[in-house]
Amino acid sequence: MSRLSHQQLRVEFRKLLASESCYHTASVFDPMSARIAADLGFEAGILGGSVASLQVLAAPDFALITLSEFTEQATRIGRVAQLPIIADADHGYGNALNVMRTVAELERSGVAALTIEDTLLPAQFGRKSTDLISIEEGSGKIKAAIESRVDPELVIIARTNAGTLSVEHVRTRIKAYTEAGADGICLVGVKDFAHLEQIAEGVELPLMLVTYGNPELSDSQRLASLGVRIVVAGHAAYFASIKATYDCLREQRNVTCSTSDLSATELTHTYTRPERYQVWAKEFMNVDE
């Protein structure tokens, strides 16, 4: 069976963005999950930053994973993937110059697309983890990403948080990132279709929506009509693997305990120990994560 090259997968992803349909991503976290997703007919997969942090560090999503660690995991997936992979590249691991390095490394890993967000990461002293950088800095990062890519088919998606900004401010950021050369816009925090309609009006670039399974945004046809081409509902597959691993090992050891009925989310919380990081953030950074 012939294999698609990384460049061909990028071309396929651009076809998705240019279509009039809405596609739901598979959450992929290792080579096996990427092969499974392709075999089941998913049009695209995504390596989430939070998932990579869990997979590589067993740590919560506090911007602790490094570019090299994330790229290593993306490269492992890229070796076998036969569906386009989107890399959640967070904030690009630093300033605009760091973004250039991020794009160079992830392009070589074989991903078809990557998102660069305008969140102020890692959280700064006395600042919330949801604070955003300025529009000017965000635009500079997108321009740097475009400048750094070698393969013009690699898709650069600018991401912003619609849940923390007014509609007018979101639209201003979308306009700025469009002018900076982004190939698409990723939105998190969209509440419902009324909210999305306000934001999407007049937007020319394809939209990617991170819904976290929001039932108010479940109509794929309506999403498509508003320019949404990619939907990330969450990373249920990875959390299911955590639950399956726990249950299998517990049964192997014949252990009966109070944690036997914990959900995947509860298990993740138990074993990433986020309280430790919250205490450290409060003590050393004057913030409460």
Backbone as CSV, one residue per row, in Angstrom:
resi,resn,N_x,N_y,N_z,CA_x,CA_y,CA_z,C_x,C_y,C_z
1,MET,0.841,-1.190,0.000,0.000,0.000,0.000,0.882,1.248,0.000
2,SER,0.595,2.180,-0.906,1.391,3.395,-0.992,1.083,4.315,0.189
3,ARG,2.099,5.007,0.638,1.955,5.922,1.769,1.952,7.361,1.285
4,LEU,1.146,8.177,1.938,1.131,9.601,1.638,2.310,10.267,2.346
5,SER,2.975,11.155,1.645,4.073,11.907,2.242,3.527,12.994,3.150
6,HIS,4.418,13.573,3.930,4.001,14.674,4.797,3.422,15.825,3.974
7,GLN,4.040,16.097,2.850,3.549,17.180,1.999,2.171,16.860,1.433
8,GLN,1.955,15.614,1.049,0.649,15.215,0.537,-0.428,15.298,1.619
9,LEU,-0.066,14.958,2.844,-1.022,15.076,3.948,-1.388,16.538,4.196
10,ARG,-0.427,17.423,4.024,-0.717,18.848,4.174,-1.655,19.336,3.081
11,VAL,-1.452,18.851,1.880,-2.354,19.198,0.781,-3.765,18.707,1.087
12,GLU,-3.870,17.487,1.630,-5.171,16.941,1.989,-5.845,17.794,3.059
13,PHE,-5.062,18.292,4.013,-5.645,19.123,5.066,-6.143,20.448,4.486
14,ARG,-5.397,21.008,3.563,-5.853,22.253,2.933,-7.148,22.037,2.152
15,LYS,-7.327,20.847,1.612,-8.583,20.536,0.923,-9.749,20.540,1.907
16,LEU,-9.502,20.043,3.120,-10.541,20.082,4.149,-10.928,21.523,4.462
17,LEU,-9.921,22.369,4.611,-10.185,23.768,4.934,-10.915,24.487,3.805
18,ALA,-10.654,24.069,2.572,-11.264,24.719,1.406,-12.649,24.169,1.079
19,SER,-13.056,23.112,1.768,-14.348,22.494,1.498,-15.472,23.302,2.150
20,GLU,-16.684,22.777,2.048,-17.834,23.417,2.676,-18.396,22.544,3.791
21,SER,-17.569,21.645,4.303,-18.006,20.720,5.341,-17.268,20.973,6.643
22,CYS,-17.777,20.373,7.706,-17.181,20.478,9.042,-16.684,19.094,9.447
23,TYR,-15.438,19.018,9.883,-14.820,17.733,10.208,-14.422,17.706,11.692
24,HIS,-14.634,16.554,12.319,-14.301,16.382,13.724,-12.997,15.601,13.843
25,THR,-12.077,16.115,14.645,-10.752,15.510,14.756,-10.753,14.316,15.698
26,ALA,-9.798,13.437,15.453,-9.487,12.367,16.404,-8.357,12.862,17.294
27,SER,-8.464,12.597,18.584,-7.375,12.919,19.498,-6.327,11.818,19.394
28,VAL,-5.139,12.172,18.904,-4.064,11.187,18.771,-2.935,11.570,19.719
29,PHE,-2.312,10.567,20.307,-1.302,10.844,21.323,-0.060,9.980,21.177
30,ASP,-0.099,9.011,20.259,1.053,8.161,19.990,0.873,7.535,18.611
31,PRO,1.871,6.813,18.101,1.739,6.235,16.763,0.549,5.287,16.617
32,MET,0.280,4.468,17.629,-0.821,3.517,17.529,-2.160,4.228,17.384
33,SER,-2.386,5.265,18.192,-3.659,5.983,18.102,-3.801,6.672,16.750
34,ALA,-2.695,7.134,16.162,-2.740,7.764,14.842,-3.140,6.749,13.777
35,ARG,-2.590,5.545,13.876,-2.960,4.503,12.912,-4.424,4.100,13.068
36,ILE,-4.874,3.990,14.299,-6.274,3.635,14.549,-7.195,4.697,13.959
37,ALA,-6.875,5.972,14.203,-7.718,7.063,13.705,-7.819,7.041,12.191
38,ALA,-6.705,6.822,11.523,-6.710,6.774,10.061,-7.525,5.583,9.568
39,ASP,-7.359,4.439,10.215,-8.074,3.239,9.808,-9.580,3.388,9.990
40,LEU,-9.988,4.177,10.980,-11.416,4.387,11.237,-12.011,5.495,10.362
41,GLY,-11.171,6.101,9.530,-11.689,7.063,8.562,-11.729,8.504,9.018
42,PHE,-11.067,8.841,10.116,-11.011,10.249,10.517,-10.237,11.044,9.470
43,GLU,-10.738,12.238,9.204,-10.097,13.087,8.192,-8.872,13.803,8.735
44,ALA,-8.808,14.009,10.049,-7.674,14.704,10.663,-7.553,14.297,12.119
45,GLY,-6.346,14.403,12.644,-6.103,14.145,14.054,-5.456,15.357,14.687
46,ILE,-5.464,15.392,16.006,-4.814,16.501,16.712,-4.029,15.964,17.901
47,LEU,-2.805,16.463,18.036,-1.988,16.213,19.222,-2.139,17.417,20.126
48,GLY,-2.898,17.271,21.179,-3.156,18.380,22.089,-1.982,18.656,23.002
49,GLY,-1.776,19.919,23.328,-0.710,20.265,24.252,-0.937,19.663,25.623
50,SER,-2.197,19.668,26.069,-2.506,19.091,27.374,-2.288,17.588,27.368
51,VAL,-2.643,16.936,26.266,-2.458,15.495,26.158,-0.973,15.147,26.141
52,ALA,-0.192,15.922,25.401,1.252,15.675,25.364,1.860,15.830,26.753
53,SER,1.386,16.823,27.509,1.887,17.031,28.861,1.566,15.829,29.745
54,LEU,0.363,15.293,29.584,-0.013,14.101,30.345,0.800,12.895,29.903
55,GLN,0.924,12.704,28.604,1.589,11.528,28.058,3.086,11.511,28.378
56,VAL,3.712,12.678,28.275,5.166,12.748,28.424,5.586,12.990,29.873
57,LEU,4.836,13.827,30.591,5.265,14.256,31.923,4.377,13.777,33.062
58,ALA,3.184,13.273,32.747,2.179,13.005,33.785,1.942,14.261,34.613
59,ALA,1.926,15.396,33.908,1.759,16.695,34.561,0.536,17.408,34.001
60,PRO,-0.087,18.267,34.805,-1.240,19.024,34.319,-0.823,20.040,33.262
61,ASP,-1.817,20.635,32.619,-1.568,21.532,31.490,-1.198,22.931,31.989
62,PHE,-0.001,23.052,32.564,0.478,24.322,33.100,1.677,24.845,32.310
63,ALA,1.735,24.512,31.012,2.829,24.965,30.134,4.191,24.508,30.656
64,LEU,4.264,23.259,31.084,5.508,22.716,31.617,6.309,21.937,30.583
65,ILE,5.634,21.424,29.577,6.318,20.634,28.565,7.178,21.544,27.696
66,THR,8.331,21.045,27.261,9.237,21.837,26.432,8.990,21.560,24.956
67,LEU,9.528,22.438,24.115,9.396,22.243,22.670,9.995,20.914,22.240
68,SER,11.186,20.582,22.739,11.831,19.341,22.319,11.007,18.124,22.708
69,GLU,10.410,18.133,23.904,9.582,17.013,24.340,8.333,16.887,23.469
70,PHE,7.709,18.028,23.181,6.512,17.999,22.348,6.845,17.542,20.928
71,THR,7.945,18.056,20.388,8.346,17.696,19.026,8.680,16.221,18.922
72,GLU,9.330,15.662,19.939,9.647,14.235,19.926,8.377,13.397,19.797
73,GLN,7.337,13.768,20.537,6.094,13.015,20.458,5.433,13.211,19.091
74,ALA,5.461,14.442,18.577,4.895,14.701,17.245,5.645,13.926,16.171
75,THR,6.954,13.792,16.330,7.764,13.062,15.351,7.434,11.580,15.370
76,ARG,7.244,11.026,16.560,6.863,9.613,16.646,5.544,9.369,15.904
77,ILE,4.606,10.287,16.084,3.315,10.166,15.410,3.486,10.365,13.908
78,GLY,4.307,11.349,13.540,4.506,11.672,12.134,5.140,10.555,11.333
79,ARG,5.877,9.682,11.985,6.514,8.565,11.278,5.490,7.612,10.665
80,VAL,4.336,7.489,11.297,3.359,6.486,10.840,2.036,7.090,10.368
81,ALA,1.780,8.345,10.713,0.459,8.931,10.459,0.118,8.950,8.979
82,GLN,-1.102,8.496,8.671,-1.626,8.577,7.318,-2.924,9.368,7.285
83,LEU,-3.021,10.298,8.205,-4.042,11.334,8.187,-3.364,12.616,8.636
84,PRO,-3.854,13.769,8.204,-3.221,15.030,8.606,-3.293,15.213,10.115
85,ILE,-2.185,15.629,10.699,-2.110,15.865,12.142,-1.958,17.357,12.416
86,ILE,-2.812,17.856,13.300,-2.704,19.233,13.784,-1.928,19.195,15.096
87,ALA,-0.922,20.030,15.231,-0.169,20.135,16.479,-0.635,21.368,17.250
88,ASP,-1.043,21.156,18.472,-1.379,22.264,19.364,-0.069,22.791,19.941
89,ALA,0.478,23.810,19.281,1.806,24.308,19.652,1.753,25.393,20.723
90,ASP,0.639,25.464,21.438,0.488,26.433,22.527,0.883,27.846,22.072
91,HIS,1.761,28.487,22.819,2.152,29.872,22.528,3.388,29.932,21.644
92,GLY,3.799,28.776,21.100,5.017,28.741,20.295,6.264,28.652,21.142
93,TYR,6.063,28.377,22.442,7.166,28.149,23.384,8.060,29.374,23.572
94,GLY,7.456,30.554,23.496,8.224,31.763,23.776,7.773,32.926,22.923
95,ASN,8.721,33.780,22.563,8.401,34.961,21.759,8.384,34.607,20.272
96,ALA,8.349,35.626,19.423,8.243,35.389,17.984,9.431,34.598,17.438
97,LEU,10.604,34.807,17.992,11.773,34.061,17.532,11.676,32.599,17.950
98,ASN,11.130,32.363,19.146,10.883,30.985,19.572,9.841,30.318,18.679
99,VAL,8.853,31.094,18.246,7.836,30.563,17.335,8.490,30.070,16.044
100,MET,9.468,30.811,15.545,10.161,30.393,14.326,10.833,29.034,14.534
101,ARG,11.448,28.855,15.671,12.073,27.564,15.985,11.010,26.474,16.106
102,THR,9.892,26.804,16.733,8.808,25.843,16.897,8.294,25.359,15.545
103,VAL,8.082,26.287,14.631,7.590,25.919,13.301,8.607,25.047,12.577
104,ALA,9.866,25.414,12.658,10.909,24.639,11.985,10.952,23.207,12.498
105,GLU,10.860,23.031,13.817,10.938,21.693,14.401,9.690,20.873,14.084
106,LEU,8.517,21.487,14.207,7.287,20.739,13.986,7.068,20.436,12.509
107,GLU,7.539,21.312,11.636,7.432,21.006,10.210,8.207,19.734,9.880
108,ARG,9.389,19.598,10.453,10.191,18.397,10.219,9.555,17.155,10.834
109,SER,8.734,17.333,11.842,8.088,16.182,12.482,7.008,15.580,11.601
110,GLY,6.526,16.354,10.644,5.539,15.833,9.711,4.117,16.291,9.930
111,VAL,3.860,17.198,10.876,2.486,17.651,11.086,1.993,18.415,9.871
112,ALA,0.676,18.424,9.694,0.071,19.131,8.569,-0.276,20.563,8.919
113,ALA,-0.482,20.816,10.200,-0.898,22.140,10.651,-0.477,22.321,12.094
114,LEU,-0.404,23.570,12.512,-0.145,23.847,13.919,-0.863,25.121,14.319
115,THR,-1.264,25.160,15.576,-1.917,26.352,16.112,-0.935,27.106,16.998
116,ILE,-0.972,28.418,16.872,-0.198,29.307,17.744,-1.190,30.217,18.446
117,GLU,-1.223,30.162,19.770,-2.215,30.948,20.497,-1.617,32.213,21.083
118,ASP,-2.507,33.149,21.399,-2.077,34.442,21.931,-2.238,34.529,23.447
119,THR,-2.276,33.373,24.105,-2.300,33.354,25.564,-0.913,33.673,26.106
120,LEU,-0.871,34.389,27.209,0.399,34.715,27.855,0.862,33.492,28.626
121,LEU,1.705,32.703,27.982,2.211,31.464,28.574,3.734,31.459,28.580
122,PRO,4.325,30.822,29.599,3.668,30.390,30.834,3.167,31.595,31.618
123,ALA,2.236,31.344,32.527,1.665,32.442,33.302,2.766,33.230,34.007
124,GLN,2.629,34.547,33.999,3.630,35.417,34.599,3.284,35.728,36.053
125,PHE,4.250,36.241,36.788,4.062,36.570,38.201,2.873,37.526,38.355
126,GLY,1.907,37.115,39.181,0.756,37.958,39.446,-0.264,38.015,38.331
127,ARG,-0.096,37.194,37.287,-1.009,37.209,36.144,-1.778,35.898,36.080
128,LYS,-2.973,35.953,35.501,-3.781,34.756,35.330,-3.289,33.960,34.131
129,SER,-3.544,32.657,34.151,-3.116,31.800,33.046,-3.974,31.990,31.805
130,THR,-5.040,32.798,31.917,-5.891,33.071,30.760,-5.608,34.452,30.148
131,ASP,-4.655,35.177,30.714,-4.326,36.499,30.153,-3.751,36.347,28.746
132,LEU,-3.999,37.346,27.892,-3.527,37.311,26.515,-2.418,38.332,26.289
133,ILE,-1.582,38.042,25.310,-0.582,39.018,24.887,-1.268,40.070,24.025
134,SER,-0.561,41.126,23.676,-1.152,42.188,22.859,-1.413,41.683,21.444
135,ILE,-2.282,42.371,20.748,-2.566,42.034,19.352,-1.302,42.162,18.517
136,GLU,-0.515,43.176,18.805,0.708,43.394,18.032,1.684,42.234,18.198
137,GLU,1.829,41.762,19.444,2.732,40.635,19.674,2.179,39.365,19.046
138,GLY,0.871,39.174,19.144,0.253,38.009,18.532,0.433,38.001,17.026
139,SER,0.271,39.160,16.412,0.459,39.280,14.965,1.907,39.001,14.583
140,GLY,2.827,39.486,15.414,4.244,39.238,15.159,4.571,37.760,15.185
141,LYS,3.929,37.029,16.086,4.162,35.592,16.156,3.674,34.888,14.892
142,ILE,2.517,35.307,14.391,1.985,34.686,13.174,2.874,35.009,11.978
143,LYS,3.324,36.247,11.884,4.231,36.624,10.791,5.527,35.816,10.866
144,ALA,6.025,35.623,12.082,7.253,34.853,12.263,7.041,33.397,11.864
145,ALA,5.875,32.858,12.187,5.568,31.470,11.826,5.532,31.299,10.314
146,ILE,4.904,32.239,9.639,4.819,32.181,8.174,6.221,32.273,7.564
147,GLU,7.034,33.148,8.111,8.391,33.333,7.603,9.229,32.071,7.788
148,SER,8.986,31.337,8.860,9.842,30.208,9.203,9.527,28.940,8.420
149,ARG,8.289,28.768,7.995,7.948,27.499,7.343,8.647,27.384,5.987
150,VAL,9.029,26.171,5.650,9.671,25.892,4.365,8.639,25.400,3.362
151,ASP,7.808,24.469,3.786,6.752,23.944,2.926,5.547,24.882,2.985
152,PRO,5.196,25.539,1.878,4.070,26.470,1.903,2.729,25.789,2.174
153,GLU,2.693,24.451,2.081,1.443,23.743,2.362,1.199,23.572,3.861
154,LEU,2.230,23.745,4.687,2.039,23.671,6.133,1.077,24.771,6.567
155,VAL,0.041,24.403,7.296,-1.010,25.341,7.677,-0.699,25.968,9.043
156,ILE,-0.721,27.290,9.078,-0.510,28.039,10.320,-1.848,28.605,10.772
157,ILE,-2.291,28.194,11.954,-3.596,28.613,12.474,-3.388,29.472,13.722
158,ALA,-3.953,30.666,13.704,-3.872,31.565,14.861,-5.031,31.272,15.802
159,ARG,-4.717,31.120,17.064,-5.740,30.754,18.050,-5.926,31.875,19.066
160,THR,-7.190,32.142,19.414,-7.482,33.132,20.447,-8.660,32.658,21.283
161,ASN,-8.858,33.313,22.421,-9.863,32.877,23.390,-11.090,33.771,23.333
162,ALA,-12.146,33.270,22.691,-13.377,34.046,22.553,-14.156,34.117,23.854
163,GLY,-13.790,33.298,24.818,-14.515,33.267,26.076,-14.099,34.340,27.062
164,THR,-12.962,34.971,26.824,-12.464,35.982,27.761,-12.502,37.394,27.177
165,LEU,-12.985,37.531,25.933,-12.964,38.818,25.247,-14.350,39.189,24.756
166,SER,-14.560,40.468,24.523,-15.795,40.903,23.887,-15.784,40.456,22.430
167,VAL,-16.957,40.371,21.822,-17.053,39.984,20.412,-16.245,40.952,19.546
168,GLU,-16.335,42.220,19.841,-15.601,43.222,19.060,-14.089,42.986,19.143
169,HIS,-13.616,42.675,20.340,-12.179,42.444,20.506,-11.746,41.169,19.788
170,VAL,-12.571,40.126,19.864,-12.246,38.888,19.151,-12.143,39.163,17.658
171,ARG,-13.093,39.909,17.127,-13.096,40.208,15.697,-11.882,41.055,15.308
172,THR,-11.455,41.938,16.206,-10.260,42.741,15.946,-9.029,41.853,15.870
173,ARG,-8.946,40.891,16.765,-7.808,39.962,16.736,-7.849,39.095,15.476
174,ILE,-9.007,38.620,15.119,-9.121,37.807,13.905,-8.655,38.607,12.689
175,LYS,-9.070,39.849,12.610,-8.673,40.706,11.482,-7.152,40.880,11.452
176,ALA,-6.560,41.118,12.605,-5.114,41.328,12.677,-4.358,40.064,12.286
177,TYR,-4.811,38.915,12.750,-4.115,37.669,12.445,-4.322,37.261,10.986
178,THR,-5.465,37.633,10.433,-5.692,37.407,9.005,-4.709,38.224,8.182
179,GLU,-4.556,39.482,8.549,-3.627,40.361,7.837,-2.181,39.919,8.023
180,ALA,-1.906,39.248,9.140,-0.548,38.755,9.392,-0.208,37.531,8.547
181,GLY,-1.223,36.918,7.933,-0.973,35.805,7.032,-1.439,34.445,7.509
182,ALA,-2.195,34.388,8.604,-2.676,33.097,9.107,-3.523,32.396,8.052
183,ASP,-3.461,31.074,8.043,-4.247,30.270,7.112,-5.620,29.923,7.672
184,GLY,-5.776,30.082,8.974,-7.042,29.771,9.622,-7.068,30.382,11.008
185,ILE,-8.247,30.381,11.607,-8.435,30.934,12.944,-9.028,29.865,13.846
186,CYS,-8.414,29.651,14.988,-8.917,28.704,15.986,-9.526,29.495,17.148
187,LEU,-10.730,29.110,17.539,-11.432,29.790,18.617,-11.731,28.821,19.752
188,VAL,-11.437,29.239,20.962,-11.880,28.513,22.155,-12.819,29.429,22.923
189,GLY,-13.677,28.844,23.719,-14.547,29.645,24.568,-15.805,30.172,23.911
190,VAL,-16.142,29.703,22.717,-17.389,30.117,22.075,-18.551,29.466,22.828
191,LYS,-19.527,30.271,23.207,-20.585,29.782,24.097,-21.671,28.996,23.367
192,ASP,-22.149,29.539,22.245,-23.269,28.928,21.535,-23.306,29.486,20.120
193,PHE,-24.330,29.118,19.362,-24.389,29.549,17.971,-24.597,31.054,17.835
194,ALA,-25.353,31.652,18.743,-25.539,33.100,18.689,-24.200,33.817,18.839
195,HIS,-23.391,33.328,19.763,-22.064,33.887,19.983,-21.189,33.686,18.752
196,LEU,-21.223,32.481,18.196,-20.418,32.175,17.023,-20.826,33.020,15.821
197,GLU,-22.117,33.205,15.638,-22.600,34.002,14.505,-22.084,35.430,14.569
198,GLN,-22.048,35.995,15.762,-21.531,37.350,15.921,-20.055,37.434,15.562
199,ILE,-19.312,36.427,15.985,-17.872,36.420,15.743,-17.559,36.148,14.272
200,ALA,-18.271,35.191,13.683,-17.931,34.689,12.350,-18.357,35.606,11.213
201,GLU,-19.214,36.550,11.497,-19.725,37.414,10.430,-18.574,38.141,9.720
202,GLY,-18.464,37.922,8.435,-17.448,38.609,7.640,-16.063,37.996,7.703
203,VAL,-15.881,36.945,8.492,-14.569,36.290,8.585,-14.337,35.464,7.318
204,GLU,-13.212,35.682,6.671,-12.925,35.010,5.411,-12.148,33.712,5.591
205,LEU,-11.363,33.611,6.640,-10.544,32.416,6.844,-11.387,31.270,7.408
206,PRO,-10.997,30.028,7.121,-11.678,28.885,7.737,-11.485,28.902,9.247
207,LEU,-12.494,28.448,9.955,-12.466,28.451,11.409,-12.262,27.041,11.956
208,MET,-11.525,26.985,13.036,-11.346,25.762,13.814,-11.901,26.056,15.203
209,LEU,-12.745,25.168,15.704,-13.431,25.418,16.961,-13.064,24.351,17.974
210,VAL,-12.633,24.777,19.150,-12.401,23.862,20.265,-13.625,23.970,21.162
211,THR,-14.466,22.942,21.144,-15.756,23.011,21.835,-15.778,22.291,23.168
212,TYR,-14.816,21.390,23.408,-14.813,20.564,24.617,-16.147,19.839,24.780
213,GLY,-16.782,19.491,23.648,-18.031,18.753,23.695,-19.238,19.585,24.065
214,ASN,-19.156,20.895,23.933,-20.273,21.791,24.258,-21.513,21.400,23.446
215,PRO,-22.606,20.965,24.112,-23.806,20.541,23.377,-24.469,21.678,22.617
216,GLU,-24.158,22.912,22.982,-24.725,24.065,22.281,-24.095,24.264,20.903
217,LEU,-23.036,23.491,20.606,-22.334,23.637,19.336,-22.172,22.271,18.667
218,SER,-23.247,21.504,18.643,-23.158,20.127,18.159,-23.698,19.923,16.754
219,ASP,-24.297,20.939,16.153,-24.887,20.821,14.824,-23.812,21.057,13.772
220,SER,-23.305,19.988,13.188,-22.189,20.101,12.246,-22.566,20.885,10.986
221,GLN,-23.774,20.709,10.497,-24.186,21.433,9.298,-24.244,22.934,9.558
222,ARG,-24.751,23.293,10.708,-24.826,24.715,11.049,-23.438,25.286,11.266
223,LEU,-22.561,24.515,11.883,-21.177,24.950,12.055,-20.528,25.192,10.697
224,ALA,-20.742,24.250,9.776,-20.160,24.373,8.438,-20.663,25.628,7.733
225,SER,-21.930,25.941,7.912,-22.500,27.120,7.256,-21.903,28.422,7.776
226,LEU,-21.323,28.362,8.973,-20.700,29.539,9.573,-19.188,29.566,9.361
227,GLY,-18.708,28.676,8.515,-17.288,28.691,8.174,-16.404,27.810,9.023
228,VAL,-16.998,27.010,9.924,-16.208,26.108,10.758,-15.871,24.857,9.948
229,ARG,-14.596,24.588,9.829,-14.153,23.430,9.060,-13.580,22.330,9.938
230,ILE,-13.048,22.698,11.099,-12.438,21.730,12.009,-13.019,21.921,13.404
231,VAL,-13.437,20.818,14.026,-13.943,20.853,15.402,-13.115,19.908,16.263
232,VAL,-12.666,20.425,17.392,-11.983,19.610,18.394,-12.917,19.522,19.593
233,ALA,-13.546,18.358,19.755,-14.527,18.201,20.829,-13.867,17.869,22.155
234,GLY,-12.594,17.489,22.113,-11.892,17.114,23.331,-10.936,15.969,23.052
235,HIS,-10.501,15.318,24.110,-9.498,14.260,23.980,-9.951,13.003,24.727
236,ALA,-11.171,12.598,24.424,-11.776,11.474,25.136,-10.981,10.185,24.971
237,ALA,-10.386,9.988,23.803,-9.656,8.736,23.567,-8.504,8.576,24.551
238,TYR,-7.776,9.661,24.785,-6.636,9.541,25.705,-7.111,9.295,27.134
239,PHE,-8.157,9.999,27.539,-8.656,9.806,28.901,-9.223,8.401,29.081
240,ALA,-9.816,7.868,28.020,-10.297,6.488,28.086,-9.133,5.520,28.272
241,SER,-7.996,5.830,27.663,-6.825,4.954,27.814,-6.299,4.991,29.246
242,ILE,-6.385,6.141,29.891,-5.977,6.235,31.299,-6.873,5.359,32.166
243,LYS,-8.165,5.468,31.930,-9.126,4.675,32.698,-8.916,3.179,32.462
244,ALA,-8.704,2.802,31.193,-8.502,1.383,30.877,-7.229,0.848,31.517
245,THR,-6.168,1.652,31.507,-4.904,1.233,32.119,-5.072,1.025,33.622
246,TYR,-5.742,1.967,34.257,-5.958,1.864,35.701,-6.769,0.615,36.045
247,ASP,-7.875,0.420,35.322,-8.743,-0.717,35.618,-8.028,-2.040,35.375
248,CYS,-7.252,-2.105,34.289,-6.535,-3.341,33.973,-5.497,-3.675,35.048
249,LEU,-4.703,-2.674,35.435,-3.660,-2.916,36.430,-4.248,-3.197,37.812
250,ARG,-5.354,-2.522,38.122,-6.008,-2.766,39.421,-6.535,-4.204,39.493
251,GLU,-7.150,-4.659,38.417,-7.662,-6.017,38.391,-6.518,-7.043,38.441
252,GLN,-5.404,-6.699,37.764,-4.247,-7.596,37.778,-3.712,-7.787,39.182
253,ARG,-3.742,-6.726,39.967,-3.253,-6.805,41.353,-4.359,-7.211,42.326
254,ASN,-5.584,-7.395,41.792,-6.711,-7.811,42.625,-6.948,-6.827,43.770
255,VAL,-6.886,-5.539,43.388,-7.017,-4.468,44.371,-8.455,-3.956,44.392
256,THR,-9.015,-3.891,45.572,-10.326,-3.267,45.772,-10.126,-2.090,46.708
257,CYS,-10.473,-0.900,46.223,-10.251,0.293,47.042,-11.281,1.348,46.694
258,SER,-11.230,2.441,47.429,-12.213,3.508,47.250,-12.073,4.214,45.918
259,THR,-10.918,4.063,45.269,-10.711,4.743,43.987,-11.109,3.881,42.791
260,SER,-11.669,2.700,43.055,-11.942,1.769,41.954,-12.970,2.297,40.972
261,ASP,-13.832,3.196,41.406,-14.887,3.699,40.534,-14.612,5.122,40.033
262,LEU,-13.381,5.567,40.161,-13.055,6.905,39.700,-13.189,7.011,38.185
263,SER,-13.662,8.154,37.727,-13.760,8.403,36.298,-12.380,8.712,35.738
264,ALA,-12.284,8.771,34.415,-11.008,9.102,33.787,-10.533,10.486,34.212
265,THR,-11.450,11.426,34.302,-11.086,12.781,34.728,-10.565,12.780,36.158
266,GLU,-11.235,12.042,37.023,-10.807,11.962,38.428,-9.457,11.268,38.557
267,LEU,-9.238,10.238,37.753,-7.948,9.559,37.778,-6.835,10.480,37.309
268,THR,-7.116,11.241,36.253,-6.126,12.184,35.751,-5.755,13.192,36.829
269,HIS,-6.758,13.697,37.527,-6.513,14.649,38.608,-5.689,14.000,39.711
270,THR,-6.001,12.756,40.029,-5.287,12.047,41.099,-3.812,11.884,40.784
271,TYR,-3.508,11.507,39.548,-2.138,11.122,39.231,-1.286,12.240,38.631
272,THR,-1.898,13.371,38.279,-1.077,14.523,37.862,-0.802,15.455,39.037
273,ARG,-1.557,15.296,40.112,-1.336,16.059,41.347,-1.278,17.568,41.120
274,PRO,-2.312,18.133,40.527,-2.288,19.572,40.224,-2.216,20.462,41.460
275,GLU,-2.670,19.940,42.609,-2.631,20.764,43.827,-1.214,21.210,44.157
276,ARG,-0.247,20.345,43.882,1.147,20.715,44.152,1.534,21.953,43.343
277,TYR,1.156,21.945,42.066,1.503,23.066,41.193,0.750,24.335,41.596
278,GLN,-0.486,24.156,42.053,-1.260,25.309,42.497,-0.634,25.946,43.735
279,VAL,-0.153,25.109,44.648,0.525,25.625,45.850,1.803,26.352,45.454
280,TRP,2.582,25.758,44.560,3.828,26.385,44.122,3.551,27.702,43.391
281,ALA,2.512,27.725,42.576,2.177,28.946,41.845,1.793,30.063,42.821
282,LYS,1.043,29.686,43.843,0.628,30.691,44.824,1.810,31.177,45.649
283,GLU,2.719,30.258,45.972,3.860,30.603,46.827,4.935,31.380,46.077
284,PHE,5.227,30.968,44.844,6.370,31.527,44.130,5.997,32.544,43.050
285,MET,4.715,32.543,42.641,4.316,33.420,41.539,3.208,34.386,41.903
286,ASN,2.721,34.275,43.147,1.659,35.155,43.606,0.407,35.020,42.750
287,VAL,0.166,33.821,42.259,-1.044,33.564,41.480,-1.680,32.276,41.977
288,ASP,-2.963,32.148,41.768,-3.680,30.939,42.133,-4.149,30.286,40.861
289,GLU,-3.419,29.268,40.410,-3.748,28.583,39.160,-5.072,27.854,39.288
